[in-house]
């Protein structure tokens, strides 16, 4: 499962963050699998898209997550 188009969201104190099309997502949460959740799983795009804040943004995305709405999700993989 991955994003089917770019998804822009206001994230914490960073302002707007854009998750690129094709980013891998997961249903895994801290409490187990939830089919209603589409968390960003692949964070490699952060280094190229946000190089000045990559380390701290990676940390916050890893621990807080972004839940992508289902209309931005491609389930065909």
Beta strands, then each sheet from edge to edge (+ up, - down):
strand 1: 2-3
strand 2: 7-11
strand 3: 15-19
strand 4: 25-26
strand 5: 28-29
strand 6: 32-33
strand 7: 39-40
strand 8: 73-74
sheet 1: 1+ 8-
sheet 2: 2+ 3-
sheet 3: 4+ 7-
sheet 4: 5+ 6-
end
